[in-house]
Amino acid sequence: MSEVLQTKGFQAQVRSQSNLAVIDLMGEINGTADEALNTAYSQAEAQNPATVILNFGRVSYINSTGIALIVGIMARSRKAHRQLAVFGLTDHYKEIFQITRLADFLTIYEDESAAAAGTGK
């Protein structure tokens, strides 16, 4: 486990497993999450994993600025030819990811095991 990166109302922590990195997200993803989220992604990226997984299981809220931050992470991932997967989204946020078409560019899984295995959608 890496250090916990935090800003007001948001925390992120990176965990490594074989050829993937998991970023545990906690709290609200909004404009104040920018620095901690991007720093966590940079830490994950530094490990050069084939896949980065975002764990939304403890995220309580995502606003439009938060969606834009996730789009930025997705763009960095695509540029590096790295797979980006997510799990732990509530039904509401799964629908938001569908509506915003984020789901077209990353894979949504039900849990960490499925995301790590790269199976199911």
C-alpha positions as CSV (number, residue, x, y, z in Angstrom):
1,M,0.0,0.0,0.0
2,S,1.1,3.5,-0.7
3,E,0.5,6.6,1.3
4,V,-3.1,7.9,1.5
5,L,-3.5,10.9,-0.7
6,Q,-6.2,13.2,0.5
7,T,-7.9,16.5,0.0
8,K,-11.0,17.9,1.7
9,G,-13.6,15.1,1.5
10,F,-11.6,12.8,-0.8
11,Q,-8.9,10.1,-0.3
12,A,-7.1,7.9,-2.8
13,Q,-4.7,5.0,-2.1
14,V,-2.7,2.8,-4.6
15,R,-2.3,-0.9,-4.2
16,S,-0.2,-3.1,-6.5
17,Q,-1.0,-6.7,-7.6
18,S,1.2,-8.5,-10.2
19,N,0.6,-6.6,-13.4
20,L,-2.0,-4.2,-12.2
21,A,-2.5,-1.3,-9.9
22,V,-5.7,-0.6,-7.9
23,I,-6.6,2.9,-6.8
24,D,-9.0,2.9,-3.9
25,L,-11.2,6.0,-4.0
26,M,-13.0,7.3,-1.0
27,G,-15.4,10.2,-0.5
28,E,-16.5,12.8,-3.0
29,I,-15.0,13.2,-6.4
30,N,-15.3,16.8,-7.3
31,G,-12.9,19.7,-8.1
32,T,-11.2,19.3,-4.7
33,A,-10.2,15.7,-5.6
34,D,-8.1,16.8,-8.6
35,E,-4.6,16.8,-7.0
36,A,-5.1,13.6,-4.9
37,L,-6.7,11.7,-7.8
38,N,-4.0,12.7,-10.3
39,T,-1.2,12.0,-7.9
40,A,-2.6,8.6,-7.1
41,Y,-2.9,7.8,-10.9
42,S,0.8,9.0,-11.4
43,Q,1.9,6.6,-8.6
44,A,0.0,3.8,-10.2
45,E,1.4,4.6,-13.6
46,A,4.9,4.7,-12.2
47,Q,4.6,0.9,-11.5
48,N,4.0,0.4,-15.3
49,P,1.0,-1.9,-14.9
50,A,-0.9,-3.2,-17.9
51,T,-4.1,-2.3,-16.2
52,V,-5.2,0.3,-13.7
53,I,-8.3,-0.4,-11.7
54,L,-10.4,2.3,-10.0
55,N,-12.3,1.2,-7.0
56,F,-15.4,3.3,-6.5
57,G,-16.8,1.2,-3.7
58,R,-16.4,3.9,-1.1
59,V,-17.2,6.9,-3.3
60,S,-20.2,8.8,-2.0
61,Y,-20.6,11.4,-4.7
62,I,-19.3,12.4,-8.2
63,N,-20.3,15.7,-9.7
64,S,-19.7,16.9,-13.3
65,T,-16.2,18.1,-12.4
66,G,-15.5,14.7,-11.0
67,I,-16.6,13.1,-14.2
68,A,-14.2,15.4,-16.1
69,L,-11.4,14.3,-13.8
70,I,-12.2,10.7,-14.6
71,V,-12.2,11.5,-18.3
72,G,-8.7,13.0,-17.8
73,I,-7.5,9.8,-16.1
74,M,-9.0,7.8,-19.0
75,A,-7.2,10.0,-21.6
76,R,-3.9,9.4,-19.8
77,S,-4.5,5.7,-19.7
78,R,-5.4,5.5,-23.4
79,K,-2.4,7.6,-24.4
80,A,-0.1,5.1,-22.5
81,H,-2.0,2.1,-24.1
82,R,-2.9,1.0,-20.6
83,Q,-6.3,-0.6,-19.8
84,L,-8.5,1.2,-17.4
85,A,-11.2,-0.7,-15.5
86,V,-13.6,0.3,-12.7
87,F,-15.6,-1.5,-10.1
88,G,-17.8,-0.6,-7.1
89,L,-20.0,1.9,-9.0
90,T,-23.6,2.2,-7.7
91,D,-26.4,1.6,-10.2
92,H,-26.8,5.4,-10.4
93,Y,-23.2,6.0,-11.4
94,K,-23.2,3.0,-13.8
95,E,-26.0,4.8,-15.6
96,I,-24.1,8.1,-15.5
97,F,-21.1,6.3,-17.0
98,Q,-23.3,4.9,-19.7
99,I,-25.0,8.3,-20.5
100,T,-21.7,10.1,-20.6
101,R,-20.2,7.3,-22.8
102,L,-17.4,6.8,-20.3
103,A,-18.4,3.1,-20.4
104,D,-17.5,3.0,-24.1
105,F,-13.8,3.6,-23.2
106,L,-13.3,1.7,-19.9
107,T,-14.6,-1.6,-18.6
108,I,-17.1,-1.7,-15.7
109,Y,-16.9,-4.7,-13.4
110,E,-19.0,-5.8,-10.4
111,D,-16.1,-6.4,-8.1
112,E,-12.3,-6.4,-7.7
113,S,-11.9,-10.1,-8.5
114,A,-13.7,-9.7,-11.9
115,A,-11.7,-6.6,-12.7
116,A,-8.4,-8.2,-11.8
117,A,-9.3,-11.3,-13.9
118,G,-10.5,-9.0,-16.7
119,T,-13.7,-11.0,-17.1
120,G,-17.4,-10.0,-17.3
121,K,-18.8,-6.6,-17.8
